[in-house]
């Protein structure tokens, strides 16, 4: 009769086809039980992968742990004696690896610490601290694997323009955060170099269920790389100086009416010249000077005929827009950037006969200027550029940054 069962119990079990056996008392020590349990984990790995665990930074942390553990089991005679009867896969007779210098009394926790894994962290054994995963290594290799950009001349003006806009305060750099987006037409800073995402292929879903896409990334040193979007994201996140370059959101820059508590900042003015210069006379109806002032306009224009900025001639005010709580210089730079492709190319001599090239006159119809200011007001201007050929504001093409302005 099985130990712990009555005759009735045995009879019932027999009818059910269950043979009750007395539980055997284990004669193994706790240490031997741990040795066997650890070896069985290695055996399960071999069954799943068809090979013994191996060393290497590109290996999964569990595999590396099993590989070191197997080395120790092979080296220690008392361990071999315990598990040899269980070694149906021939693991103990496999090729002997080079000595690792691991202390004989090291436990798994200490071994994990040496491998760069802290088992007390929320993620436990699966989280690496100092050991780069295979994915991290692949991302780093993609970033490092650059080649010469054969058509860099097409992109060089973009980098120059972005640098000017950063200097003028029209763009800012911000830390690249985990949720930041990668998109064509955008600029980033990686490893101290500006990076421009020129194109993005059709996004796909990878084996982990994440959206990814192949990019063409141009760097300001004249090189390029075909990166995966997630590789670029990872590199920007891991770079302490990784940044994204963003345009300032115009927002409600100004209004025709100020609200309570607003402080006046100045006026956007649009002027038309009365000069008899042939280049001016030929385009008088569409030639306008656009400026911003914090003072009285009349005083600003009092000596226009003596100022090459005003083409050494009298001017008339054709439009004004009062603004509140705004950086005047930044706003003026923004307006001039929008209409940069239509800037008048003219040289005027000042009253001393010295040549001067005015920079604030543009061949733009008044109604387009008014439309641009409305778009600045509602914050949508960053999606538009001025097209001199059609004399209108047009939406930017996807992945295209305006070179001229």
C-alpha positions in Angstrom: 0.0 0.0 0.0 1.3 3.5 -0.9 2.4 5.5 2.0 -0.3 7.9 3.2 -3.2 6.1 1.5 -5.8 3.8 3.0 -6.9 0.5 1.4 -10.1 2.3 0.1 -7.9 5.0 -1.5 -5.8 2.4 -3.2 -8.8 0.6 -4.5 -10.3 3.8 -5.9 -7.1 4.9 -7.5 -6.8 1.4 -9.1 -10.3 1.7 -10.6 -9.3 5.1 -12.0 -6.2 3.6 -13.6 -3.9 5.6 -11.3 -1.0 3.8 -9.6 0.0 5.5 -6.4 3.7 5.3 -5.5 5.3 6.2 -2.3 7.2 9.5 -2.5 10.8 8.9 -2.4 12.8 10.9 0.1 15.6 12.9 -1.7 19.1 12.1 -0.7 20.6 15.2 -2.5 21.9 18.2 -0.7 20.5 21.7 -1.4 23.7 22.5 -3.3 23.3 19.4 -5.5 19.7 20.4 -6.2 20.8 23.8 -7.3 23.5 22.3 -9.6 20.9 20.0 -11.2 18.3 22.8 -11.6 20.9 25.0 -13.2 22.0 22.3 -15.6 18.5 21.5 -16.6 18.0 25.2 -17.6 21.0 24.7 -19.9 19.6 21.5 -21.3 16.3 23.3 -22.1 18.2 26.0 -24.0 20.0 23.3 -26.1 16.6 21.6 -26.8 15.2 25.0 -28.0 18.2 26.1 -30.1 19.9 22.9 -31.1 23.3 24.0 -29.8 25.2 24.7 -26.6 25.1 28.3 -25.2 27.9 30.5 -26.4 29.8 33.6 -25.2 29.7 37.0 -26.9 28.3 40.5 -26.5 25.9 39.9 -29.3 24.4 37.0 -27.5 21.2 37.2 -25.3 22.1 37.7 -21.6 20.5 34.4 -20.7 22.7 32.5 -23.2 25.8 34.2 -21.9 24.8 33.3 -18.3 24.2 29.6 -19.4 27.6 29.6 -21.2 29.5 30.7 -18.2 27.6 28.3 -15.9 28.3 25.4 -18.3 32.0 26.3 -18.2 32.0 26.1 -14.4 30.1 22.8 -14.4 32.7 21.3 -16.8 35.6 22.5 -14.6 34.4 21.4 -11.2 34.7 17.6 -10.5 32.1 17.5 -7.8 29.6 19.2 -10.2 30.4 16.8 -13.0 29.8 13.8 -10.7 26.3 15.1 -9.9 25.1 15.9 -13.4 26.9 13.3 -15.6 24.1 10.7 -15.2 21.7 13.4 -16.6 23.9 14.5 -19.5 22.1 12.9 -22.4 23.2 15.7 -24.7 26.9 15.3 -24.2 27.4 18.8 -22.9 30.1 17.9 -20.4 32.3 16.3 -23.0 32.0 19.3 -25.4 34.9 21.5 -26.5 36.6 23.2 -23.5 36.6 27.0 -23.8 39.4 29.3 -22.8 39.6 29.9 -19.0 37.4 32.8 -18.0 38.9 33.5 -14.7 35.6 33.2 -12.9 35.9 32.5 -9.1 34.8 29.0 -8.1 32.3 30.2 -5.5 30.6 32.8 -7.7 26.8 32.6 -7.7 24.4 33.7 -10.4 23.7 37.1 -8.9 27.5 37.9 -8.7 27.9 36.6 -12.3 25.0 38.8 -13.5 26.8 41.8 -11.9 30.0 41.0 -13.7 28.0 40.8 -17.0 26.5 44.2 -16.3 23.1 43.1 -15.2 21.5 44.2 -11.9 18.9 41.7 -10.8 17.4 44.2 -8.4 16.2 46.5 -11.1 12.5 46.6 -12.1 13.3 44.8 -15.3 15.4 42.2 -13.5 17.7 39.9 -15.5 16.5 41.1 -18.9 17.7 44.7 -18.5 21.3 45.5 -19.4 23.3 48.3 -17.9 26.7 48.2 -19.5 26.3 45.4 -22.2 25.0 46.6 -25.5 22.3 44.5 -27.1 22.6 43.2 -30.7 20.0 45.9 -31.7 22.1 48.6 -30.1 25.2 47.4 -32.0 23.3 47.3 -35.3 22.1 50.8 -34.8 25.6 52.1 -34.0 27.0 50.3 -37.1 24.3 51.9 -39.3 25.2 55.4 -38.0 28.9 54.8 -38.5 28.4 53.3 -42.0 28.3 56.5 -44.1 29.4 57.1 -47.6 30.1 60.2 -49.7 27.0 62.1 -50.8 27.4 62.5 -54.6 24.8 65.2 -54.9 25.7 67.2 -51.8 25.6 70.4 -53.7 21.8 70.1 -53.7 21.7 69.9 -50.0 24.5 72.3 -49.0 22.2 75.4 -49.3 19.7 73.8 -47.0 22.3 73.4 -44.2 23.5 77.0 -44.8 20.0 78.3 -44.6 19.2 76.4 -41.4 22.4 77.8 -39.8 21.3 81.3 -40.7 17.9 80.7 -39.2 19.4 79.4 -36.0 21.5 82.5 -35.8 18.6 84.7 -36.4 16.4 83.0 -33.8 13.9 81.6 -36.4 14.8 78.1 -35.4 15.7 76.4 -32.1 17.3 73.1 -31.1 15.5 70.9 -28.6 16.4 67.7 -26.9 15.4 64.6 -28.8 13.0 62.8 -26.6 11.7 59.3 -26.8 8.4 60.3 -28.5 10.0 62.8 -30.9 9.2 62.1 -34.5 11.5 61.4 -37.5 10.1 62.8 -40.7 11.4 63.8 -44.1 12.4 67.4 -44.5 13.4 67.8 -40.9 16.8 68.5 -39.4 18.6 66.9 -36.4 21.9 67.1 -34.7 23.8 63.8 -34.2 27.3 63.5 -33.0 27.8 67.2 -33.4 26.7 67.2 -37.0 23.5 68.4 -38.6 21.5 65.6 -40.2 18.8 66.1 -42.8 16.2 63.4 -43.6 16.0 63.7 -47.3 13.6 60.8 -48.0 11.6 58.1 -46.2 10.5 54.9 -47.9 7.1 53.4 -47.3 6.8 52.5 -43.6 6.6 48.8 -42.6 5.9 46.9 -39.4 8.9 45.0 -38.1 8.9 41.7 -36.2 8.2 43.4 -32.9 5.1 45.2 -34.2 6.8 48.6 -34.4 6.6 50.9 -37.4 9.9 51.4 -39.2 11.1 52.8 -42.5 14.3 53.2 -44.4 15.7 56.8 -44.6 18.2 58.7 -46.7 20.0 60.9 -44.2 22.4 63.6 -45.4 25.0 65.0 -43.0 26.5 68.5 -43.2 30.0 67.1 -43.7 29.0 65.8 -47.2 28.3 62.2 -46.2 25.0 60.2 -46.2 23.6 57.0 -44.8 20.6 54.8 -45.5 19.3 54.3 -42.0 16.3 52.7 -40.5 14.1 55.2 -38.7 14.4 53.4 -35.4 18.2 53.3 -35.6 18.3 57.1 -36.0 15.8 57.5 -33.1 17.9 55.3 -30.9 21.2 57.1 -31.8 19.6 60.5 -31.1 18.2 59.3 -27.8 21.6 57.9 -26.7 23.6 60.9 -27.8 23.8 63.3 -24.8 23.9 66.2 -27.3 21.3 64.7 -29.7 18.9 67.4 -30.8 16.1 68.2 -33.2 16.0 71.5 -35.0 12.6 73.0 -35.0 11.0 76.1 -36.5 9.5 78.5 -33.9 5.7 78.3 -33.7 4.5 81.6 -34.8 1.2 81.4 -32.9 -0.9 84.5 -32.5 2.0 86.9 -33.0 -0.1 90.0 -33.1 -3.7 91.3 -33.4 -5.5 94.3 -34.7 -6.8 94.8 -31.2 -4.9 94.4 -28.0 -6.3 92.6 -25.0 -6.2 93.8 -21.5 -2.7 93.4 -20.1 -1.0 93.4 -23.5 1.9 95.7 -24.0 2.4 97.2 -27.5 5.6 96.1 -29.2 5.6 97.9 -32.5 4.2 98.1 -36.0 4.7 96.2 -39.2 4.7 98.7 -42.0 4.6 98.3 -45.8 5.9 101.1 -47.9 5.9 102.0 -51.6 8.7 104.1 -53.1 8.3 107.3 -55.2 11.8 106.9 -56.6 12.3 107.6 -60.4 14.9 104.8 -60.6 14.1 102.8 -63.7 14.1 99.5 -61.8 11.7 100.9 -59.2 9.4 102.8 -61.6 9.0 99.6 -63.8 7.6 97.6 -60.8 6.2 100.4 -58.5 2.8 98.7 -57.9 4.4 95.4 -56.7 7.6 96.7 -55.1 7.3 97.1 -51.3 9.5 97.6 -48.4 8.4 95.5 -45.4 9.8 96.5 -42.0 9.0 96.5 -38.2 9.5 99.5 -35.9 9.0 100.1 -32.3 8.8 103.9 -32.7 6.8 106.5 -34.6 6.5 105.7 -38.3 6.4 109.3 -39.4 9.6 110.0 -37.5 11.2 106.9 -39.0 10.4 108.1 -42.6 11.2 111.8 -42.1 14.6 111.6 -43.9 13.7 108.8 -46.4 15.1 110.7 -49.4 18.5 110.9 -47.6 18.5 107.2 -46.6 19.6 104.5 -49.1 17.5 102.0 -47.1 14.5 103.9 -48.5 16.1 104.1 -52.0 17.0 107.7 -51.5 13.5 108.8 -52.2 10.2 109.7 -50.6 7.9 106.8 -49.7 4.2 106.3 -48.9 2.8 104.0 -46.3 0.3 101.5 -47.9 -0.3 99.2 -44.9 0.4 98.9 -41.2 -0.3 96.1 -38.6 0.0 96.8 -34.9 1.5 94.0 -32.9 1.7 93.2 -29.2 4.0 91.2 -26.9 6.3 90.2 -29.7 10.0 90.2 -30.5 10.3 92.7 -33.3 13.6 91.5 -34.7 12.4 87.9 -34.8 9.2 88.8 -36.6 11.0 91.0 -39.2 13.4 88.2 -39.9 10.5 85.8 -40.3 8.8 88.1 -42.9 12.0 88.6 -44.8 12.6 84.9 -44.9 9.2 84.2 -46.4 9.7 86.7 -49.2 13.4 86.1 -49.7 13.0 84.6 -53.2 11.4 87.9 -54.3 14.0 90.3 -52.8 14.9 93.2 -55.1 18.4 93.1 -56.4 19.4 96.7 -56.7 22.4 98.9 -55.8 21.8 102.5 -54.6 24.5 105.2 -54.0 24.1 107.0 -50.7 24.6 110.8 -50.4 28.4 110.3 -50.2 28.4 108.3 -53.4 29.0 105.0 -51.7 27.2 101.9 -53.1 24.5 100.4 -50.8 22.4 97.3 -51.4 19.0 97.6 -49.7 17.7 94.3 -48.2 14.1 95.1 -47.3 12.5 95.7 -50.7 10.5 92.8 -52.2 8.6 92.3 -55.5 5.4 91.1 -53.9 1.8 92.3 -54.4 0.2 93.9 -51.4 -2.6 91.4 -51.1 0.1 88.6 -50.7 1.7 90.5 -47.9 -1.6 90.8 -46.2 -2.2 87.1 -46.6 1.2 86.3 -45.2 0.6 88.4 -42.1 -2.8 86.6 -41.6 -1.0 83.3 -41.7 1.7 84.5 -39.3 -1.1 85.6 -37.0 -2.8 82.1 -37.0 0.5 80.2 -36.9 0.2 78.5 -40.3 2.9 80.4 -42.2 5.5 77.7 -41.6 3.6 75.5 -44.1 4.0 78.0 -46.9 6.6 79.6 -49.1 6.4 82.5 -51.6 6.5 81.5 -55.3 7.8 84.5 -57.3 6.7 82.9 -60.6 3.0 82.7 -59.6 3.2 85.6 -57.2 1.4 83.8 -54.4 2.0 81.8 -51.3 2.1 78.0 -51.9 2.2 75.1 -49.6 5.6 73.5 -49.1 6.1 70.1 -50.7 6.5 67.2 -48.3 10.1 66.7 -47.5 11.1 70.1 -49.0 12.7 73.0 -47.2 12.7 76.3 -48.9 16.2 77.2 -49.9 15.6 80.8 -50.9 14.0 82.0 -47.7 
